[in-house]
Amino acid sequence: MRLLAWAAVAVAVVVVTGSLSAYGYYWRLQNAVKHEDVDKLIGGNRPKKLNGARDILVLGSDTREGANAQYGRGLRHKPPASDTMLLLHLSPGGGQALAVSFPRDLMVPIPACTRKDGTKAPASAVAMLNEAIARAGPTCTVHTIEQVTKIHLDHFVQVDFTGFKNIATAVGGVPVCVTGDVHDKDSGLNLAKGRHRLKGEDALAYVRSRKGFGDRSDIQRIKRQQHFFGALAKEAMGGGVLTDPGRMNALLQATAKSLTTDRGLTVGEMLKIGQGMRDLSAGKLRFVTVPSGEYAPDKNRVALTHPASDAFFTAIRRDQALPEPTKAPRVPPGKVAVLNASGAEGRAAQVAAQLKDGGWQVTQVGNIARPARTTVVRYGTDVRAQAAALVKLVPGAKAVRVATPGTLDLVIGADFTGVRASGGVPVQQGESRASEAVCEKVGA
């Protein structure tokens, strides 16, 4: 069960409008939301604030309380997890906004945290980042990210499943584009290849889905979620939501009961932030992912990449331009045909899109009528190097030499599990902007 970072946009909608006439809306919002006293719970062990930029942590909660019980009644008593964590960095004057995604399975030290009832959650030398919220609430996630990044977080906003559905509906739906048919029974997502405008349940299923896309990794899902958030921001900023009192009211009412924030995010603070950011355009809202790569003890987890992550967080802390992306090792350029023999509809198109992102030239996308159990890379002796690189990208694939020169085919079998990112995750992997066209970044 995953909740994507319901978007920097939900926060953007709350904070980016600068009209004083919206005070009444904000007042009702402030009275409806839940609060935590972050300063009291963390105490004085917090990073120093260096400038006038504002840093707001956006959390998605998978709690099954209240109306959220329909997403797994057997999980009603499960401690909530935060599988979507996004840091929204707002530069002074509204010149730029940066949304930084943190992978759910990022391995970090979690400090000792104080719960709202005053009891203590012990520290861990290393654990998954999304566990912090279950230990001592969202303030523990704030404390953890502050300790890891040395960035002072001014505020946090947490939203649940129901709140996210309502947000997507209130903006009139969010445009998305998929490169192949998608059927994910876990999230309930069923989409045909092409463009769609998603609201409510469909929007929630889209951002929660992992098994319906690509290599099923959290990193790939983050990239897709960033595109969704950008489209959501563009709808909110350019679709008249922020200038139409009726639509703005509907959005705020839809959001309020689903929010938990820090006590310092008052109506006055919201207005102050909004006044400072009223000139923000969708083209100035960028989405990036923290520099990370495979965690050596467990390939299913990720870890920060040093020193790239240190330079990355320092730039944000100082409100400076991000360092140039680390050049990840690239696979040798090559031409490849992607053939689906797995029986899973649309698999070849999904894999082809991933390989294109990695620099491969896909010459053919098709199906093989006779099913295959094993994924193989068929190659001619003159493209041995490219074949070896391709095998490394596809876990479990077997190389099979053929007589025809120049042949390089990826035949996807039933045992196919995914495609690895080539060389890890660069500093600004998959950077996108909210102003981009809906199909611009998904290979359509």
N, C-alpha and C positions, 0 to 999 in steps of 0.2 A: 504494500500500500504506500503510494508515494504522493506527496503534494508538491508540485513544482512551485517554485518561488512565485507565487501568485502574482508576482511581478513587482518590480520596482515601480510598476505603474500604479498599483493600488496605493502605494505611498505617494507616487507622483500626483495622483488625482487628489490625494488629501492635502499635499503640500504645495503643489505647483500653481494652483490658482491664487491670484493676488487680490481678488476683489474683496473689499471690506464689507460689501453687501452680503457676502456669504457667511458673515459672523454667526447668524442664527443657525445655519446648517452645522457649522463647526461646534456650536454649543451643544446641539442635540447629539452630535457624534461623541463629544467628550463625556457626556453623561451616560452614554450607552456602553462605552468600551470598558474593559477590565484593565487594571493597572498593577504594576509591580514597582516597588521602591528600589531601583537599581543601586543608587548611591548608598543606601542603608545596607543592602544585602552584600555588596562587594566591599564597601569600606573605602579606605584610602589607597588601596593597592591598585591604582589605575594609571595608564600612560598619560603623559602630559599633553595638553592641547597646544598645538604649535601655531595655529592660524585660524582664520575665520571660516574655513570650509566646514561643512556639516557632514557627518558620517552616520548613516542610519542603517541598522541591520534589519533585513526583512526575513522573517522565518515562516515556513509553512509547517503547520502542525497536523499530524495524522490522528489526533484525538478522536475517539468514537463517542464522546459525550453528546447528549441532546440529539439534534437532528442528524449528526454525523454517524449515529449508530447503524444506519443502513449500509455503511461501507465496512461491514464485518462485525456482526453482533457478538461473535465469539471473542472479539478483541476489546470489548467495552471496558474491561478492567486492566488492559495492557497500558503500561506507562507510555505517554506519547513520545514519538520520535520526530525529529526535524530533518527530513530528508532533502529539504530545499533551504539553502542559506545563501543570502545574497546581500552584499554590502553596497549600499547606494551612497556614492561620494558626490556631494554637491559643491562645486567650486563657488567662491564668493561672486556675486554679481550675476549669477545665472549663465555664465559663459559656457560651462561644460557640466555634464553629469556622467558619472562612470558607474556601471553596475557590475560588481565583481562576484562571480559564482564560486562557492566553495563546495567541492565534492562531498557527498554524504559519508563516504568511506575514507576520507582523509585521516590518516593516522597522526595524532597530535597528543601532546601532554594535556591532560585535563586537570586544572587546579582544584583544590578543596573549595567547595561552594556551600553557601548558607541557604537553606530553604526558607520559605515564607513563615513556617512555624518555628523558626529559630534553630532547628536541628542542622547537623552538618553532614555533607556528603564528602567522603574522603577523596583525596587526589589520586590520579593514576599517571604513571610515568608515560604511558602511551595507550591510546584507545581511539575508536572511531569518533569523529567530531559529532555525528548526529546523536551520540549517546548522552551528551551533556544535558540536554533538555529534560531527559527522563530522570537524571540524578537530582536536579534541583531547580527545574523550571527554566524559562527562557533567559533569566538573568545569568544562569550558569553558562549558557552558550555565549552570551555577551562577554562574560569574564574570560572564557576560554579563548575566544577570537582576539580579545584585547591582548592577552598574554602572548599569543602566537605572533600577532602582527605588529604589536606595539603601537597600534592606532587607537586613539581614544574614540569610543562610540558615543555619540551624543544622544541617540535614541534607538529604540528597537520597536518594530511592529510585527506582531504575529497574527496569522489568519488561519482559519480551518477550512475543511473541504466545502462546507456550505457557503462560507463567505466568498471563496474563489468562484464558485458557480455563479453566484449572484453578481459578482463584478463583471464577469465575461458577458452575462446577459444584459446588464445595465448599460454597457457601452455599445450595444447593438450587435454583439458577436465579434469574433476575431478571425480574420482571414488566414488560412493556412494552405499549404500545398504539399501533397505527398506524391512521391515518385513511383509508387506501386500500391496495389491494394493492401490494406492493413486489416488484420483480424487478430485481436488480442483478447482472449477470453478472460484473462486476469483483470484487466482494466475495463473490459466491456466495450472497447473501441472497435468499430467496424467502419472503414472508410474506403471508398473506391479511389483509384488513382486520379489525381487532378486537384482542383481547387475546391475549397470548402469555407464556409463561414460558421464557426462553432460557437455555441452558447451552452449554458447550463451543464448538463451531464456530459455532453459530448466534449466540451472544452476541458472539463475535469479529467475525463478519460484520456484525452490526448496528452495532457501534461504528465499524467501519472504513468502512462504506458512506457514500458521498457522492452518487453519481449516482442512487441510488434514491429520494432525498427532495428535495422542495422545489426551491429554486433551485440546488442542487448546490454551494453555497458552503461554505467552511470555517466561516464564522460560524454558519450554520444547523446544521452538523454539531456544532459545539461546544454549541449550545443543546440538541440532542437527547442528546448525550453527558452533559450535566449532569443531565438528567432520569434517564438510566440510572444514573449514579453515585449519585444520591439514592436511587433504588429499591434499588440494591445495598447502600448504607449501611443503609437501613431493614431489609433482610433480615438483615444481619449483626448489627445492634444489637437488633432485635426478634424475630428468629427463633430465638433460643436458641443461636446459633453461639458467642457469647462465654462462655456459661455451661455448655456441653456439652463436656467434655474431649475426647471422641472426635471431634466435629465440628471443634473448635478445632485439634486435632492434625492432622486431615486437611487443613485449610486451610493451616496452617503448612507442612506437608510439601509441599503442592502449590505453594506460593509460593517456598520457600527457594531452590531451584536456579535460579530465574528472576530472582533479585534481584541488583542491584549497589547498594551503598550507600557512604556516606562511612565512613571508619575510626572516626569518633566515635560512630556509631550502634551502641553496644555493647548487650549484654543489660541491663546496669545502667541505661543511659540509657533503653532501651525501657520498663523497669519504672517508672522515675521518671516518664516521660511518661504511662504508663498509669495510675499512681496519681493523677496530677493531673487526668486526664480521665475518670475512671470514672463521673462523673455526667452526662457528655454524652449527650443524647438526640438522636434523629433530627431533631426539630424545631429543634434548635439548630445543625444543620449546613446552612449556606447556600452556594449556588453562584452566582457572578457572573463576568462577563467584564471584562477590562481595558477602560478607555475608549479606543476606537479608531474610526477612520473610513477613508475611501478614501485611499490613498497617491497623491498628485497625479501623479507621473511614470508610474504604472502602476496602472490601475484594478483589476487582478487581485491587488494587494497591499494591505495595510492599514498604517496608522501610528497611533501614539499621538495622542490628542486632547489638546492642551494649551489651557488650564491644568487641565482636568478630571482628566487622568491624574496630574498632579503632586499635586493635593489627595487623590486616591484613594490613591496610594502613601504619602503622608505620614500619612494616617489609619491605614493598616495598620502602618507603622513605629512609630507611637506607641501602637498598640493602642487606637484611638479609633473611635467610630462613623463609618461611611462617610458622605461628604457626600451630600446629596440628589441624585438622578439629574438629569443635564442634560436639560432638556426638548427633545427632538428635534422639529424642525418636523413637524407632522402634516399628512397629506393632508386636503383638505376632506371632511367627512362625506358619504357618498353610498351609494346602494344599487346593487348590481351583480349581474348574473347571470353565472355562470362556466360556459362551455360548451366541452366538449372535442371538437375536431376533429382532434387530432394523431395519433390511432391508438394512443397510449400509454395503457394501461388505468390508471385511477385518477388520472390527471393533474388532472382538474377538482377532485377532493376535496382534493388536496394544495395546489393553488393557492388554493382557497377558504379553507383553514385559514390560509394565510399572510396573505391579505388581511384576514381577521378579526383577526389579531394586529395589523394596522396600523390598525384602527379602522373598516374597511369593513363595511357591512351586506350580507351575501350573501343575495340573495333566491331564487336558484335555482342548483342544481348539476346538470349533466346532460351528455349526449353528443349530438353531431350526427353522423348516419349518414354524410353525405357528407364525406370528408376534405378538409382545407384545408391548403395549403402555408404560408400566411402568417398570423401572429397579428394580429388586428385588434380595435380597440375601436369598437364601434358605439354612436353616441350621438345623442340628440335635442338640438336647439339650446339648450334650457333647462338642460342639464346639461353645457355645454361645459367649465366649469372643472373639474368632477370628471373628465371624460374626459381633459383635458390632464394632470391629476395621475396618472391611471391609466396613461397612455402613458409617463410618466416612470418609473414603477415596473417596466414590462415592456420590457426592451431589445428593440428591433427592431419593436415593435408599431406598426401604422399606424392612424390615426384615420379612421373612415368615418362621415359624417353621414347620419342617416336621418330620415324625415319624422315618425315617431311621437314625440310629446313624452314626456319622462321616460325614454326608452330609454337604458340603459347596460349593454352586454353586452361581456364579454371572451371572444372566441372564440379558443381556443388552437389554433394551427396547428403543423405539423411543424417549423417553424423556431424554436419556443419554446425559450428557454435558461434562464429563471428569473425570479424576482421580486426586485427590489432591496428592501433594508430602507429604510424611509422616513426620510430625514434622517440616515443613519449609525447608529452604535452608541452608545446612551446609556451613562452610567457604569455602571449596574447592569442592563444589558440582559438580559432573560430570567431575572432572579433567581428561583431556586427553592430549596425546602427539601426535605431528605430525607424529611420526614414527609408530603409531599403524596401524594394518591391517584395511582395510576399513569396514569390518563387525564385528570387534572385540568389538565395543562399542554399537552396536545397536540391540543386541539380536538375530542376524541372526545365 
